[in-house]
Amino acid sequence: MLDDYDHAGEFIIIDGTHISAWANTREEIENGDVEGASWGKHEGSFYGYKVFLVVDAASELPVAITMETGKRNDTAAFEPLIEEFDERYDTDELQAALADAGFDSQPNREFCQDRLDCPLLTAINPRRSSPLATIKEEIKELFEEHGEEIESPYDALERLPQEQLSEYGVEAGSVEETYIFQAIKERMHRHLRAGVERVFSRLKSFTGLDRVRARKEDNVETHVVLSAVALVAGSLTAKRQGKPGLIRSPGRLI
């Protein structure tokens, strides 16, 4: 399937979502009695599990998937997910991995560079420091005002307040290696990240990932993995039936 897409294998997106645990009574949830589930935060508090995906940006197909307990931190789930992806796919053409602020950490960036030989471009996590919160807001305002004029990170750097750049790690002669440079590149490629949300939407509407009716952890994980398999199988069926327009609409295909 990936071979049929121009630019497939060049950008991947990493993200996570939550699924709620299934129980017979509210008391089971309050007591934490569902196997493998726990209280976590993702768009509010929930009791259940987290599902993490690697999605190919060009095809919008899931290429790796893992499940963790609800309290699992996004950053902690990053390395096993990347290892799963790296073991299965050729990464020679990979230009960057994209992720939201939940994966923003120096260890993650170093691991991605070492394992996949490409940068991890994450949104800035403003909770890490006040200077980062400031530069995140400045980059946001910059792209809102001059987004159509910015064709490279250098175009963006020229429009930022020059007297402040040193505060954010920009040093003469090594700008490509700085955090701010990667933050600008992430902003330029942010439109690609929307693809992972569409994949999660299809998983939840087409395969029932948002309403898993299993209590044993292994059975929940089986549902998660088969959901990804079903999505790819639906896309493959659309291709074989000569209906490429339905590759991303598995429900209409059926």
N, C-alpha and C positions, 0 to 999 in steps of 0.2 A: 504493500500500500504506500509506503513512504517513497518508493522509487517513482511513483506517478506524480509527485508534487515537486514543482520547482522550489528550490530553497529548503526542502525538507532536510532535517539534520543540521541546520545552521544555528537555530535558536531553540532552546527548550525553556519551559516555564515550570517552576516548582511552586506548589501551593497546597493548602490543606483545607478540609472542611470537617464538620462534625456530623455524626449520626447519633440519634438518641437510642439508649438502651430500651429493650422491651421487657416489661415486667407485668405480672398479674395485678399487683397492687402498688399503690403509692408508697406503702410502708417498705416494700422491698427496695425501692430506689432510695428512700431516706436512710435506710440502714446500710446501703451499699452492698446489697446481696447479689447483684447481677455479676456473673463471672466476667472478669476482664474490663468491666466498666468502672468509671470513676468520674467525679465532678471535675469539670474543666471550664475554660472560658474561650468562647469563639462567637462573636456577635452576641455577647451575653453569656450567662451561666447555663450549662447543660450537664446532663448526666448520661454518659455513654462512651463513645469512641471517637478518635480522629482518623480520618482517611487522608493520606498524602499522595499526591500524584506528580509524576513528571509527564508533561505533555509536549509533543512536538508542535511548535508554533505554526508551521506551514500547513500541516494536515489536520491539526486539532484532534489528534488521536492520542490516547494515553499510552505511554511507552514503559512506564513503571508505576507500581502502586504498592503501598504498604499501609497497614492498619496499626494503630497504637491505642493505648488507653486514653481516656479523655483528658487527663491532666498532663499528658506528655507535651513538653514544650516544643514549639516548631523548630527551634535551633537544634535541639537534641535529636530530632527525627531526621535531620538533613543528611548526615553522613550515611546511614544505612540505605536511604532512598537513592542517593547518588551511586553508591556501590552496586545496588540492584540494577540501575540503569547502565552503568559502565560495563557490567558483566554480560549484558545482552546485546549491546549495540555498538556499531562502529562510530566513533566520535571524531574521526579525522577532520570532518568539515565543520565541526562545532565552533561557532564564533563566540557565543556567550550563553550563560544560564541566567534567566530572569526570575526574580522573586520579590515578594512584598517585604515590608519592614520587619515582619516577624522572623525572617531569616538573616537579618542584618547583624553579622558578627565577623570579626577578623578571623577566628578559626574556620568559619564556614568558607570565607573567601580563599583562605590559604588551602583548604582541603579541595575545593573545587578546582583551583589552579593546578594543584599537584596531581589530582586524580583524572581530571578531564582536559587539562591543558587549555583552559579557557577561563575568562573572568566570570565571577558571580556578580551580577549587577542587581543590587537590591535598592528598594526605596529606602531613604534615610529613616532610621528609627530615632525620632526626636527625643526619646526618653534617655538616650545615652549621654547627652550633654546639652547644655544651653546653646553653645556655638553651633552645634549640628542642627538644633531646632531652628536657629536663626537662618542658617544657610538653606535649609529645606524650604523655608518660607520665601526666601529670596529667589531660589530657583523656580519655585512654583509661579511666583509673580512674573519672573522673567519669561517663562514659556507662555503664560497667559497673554502677555503683551507683545512678545516678539517671536512666538513659536513658528510662524510661517517663514521667518527670515533666518532661522537657525538651521544650518545644514551640517554643522560639525560641532564638536565640543569646543573648539577654539572660538567659533562665533559666539557661543554662550559666555565663555570666559571673558571675552572683550567687553561684554555688556554688564558684567558684574562689577560691583565696587572694588576697584583694584587695591585700594589701601587695606581692604579686609581679607584679601586672599591668603595672606600668610597665616592668618588665624585659623584657617581651615586646612592647612597642610599643603598648600601649593608652593612649591619651591622651584626656582629657576633651573631649567635643564632637566627636570624630572616630572613634568606635569602629567605625563601619561600614567604615572604610577600612583598618583595621589587619589585620595578618597573623593574629593570634590569632582575630579575628572570622571571617575566612574559613576558618581551620582548624576552627572549631566548626561552621560551615555545612557544610563537607565531611564532617565526622563525621555530621551529621544526615542527609546524603544518601548515605551510604556504601553502603546496601543496594542502591542503583541500580547501583553499579559491578559487582556480581556478574553483571549481564547480559552484559558483554563476555566474561567467562570462558565462559559458556554458548555464546556465538557462536563463540569459538575452538574449543570442544569439537566443535560441529557441523561446523565447517570441516574439522577434522582427521578426524573419523569418517565424515562424509558425502562429502567431496570428496578425501580422501587428502592433505590438506595436510601431514600429518606424515611423508609418505613420497614426496616428489616425486622422480621418476625422470628427471631431466633434468640435463645438465651445463652447457649453455650458459645464460648469465645471462638472456638474453631469453626462453628457453623456461621457465625457472623462474618468471620474472615473469609470463609468460602463464598458467601454472598458478595462480599466486596470485590474479590478477585473475579468472580464470574460476571459481575456487572461490567467490569472493564473488558472482559473477553466478549461479552454480548455486544458492546458498543462497537468494537472492532469488527466483529462478525457481521453486524448490520451494515457497516460501511463497505465491507468486502462484497456482501450480497448486492448492494446497490450498484457497485462497480460491475459485477458480473452480469447483472440484469440490464446493463446499458442505461442506467438511470443515475448518472453522476450527481444530478441536482439533489438527490435524496441521500447522499452520503452522510450529510449532517442532520438528516431528519429521519431517524430510524422508525419513529412512530408512524409517519406517513407511508413509509415503505411497506410496513406490515398491513 
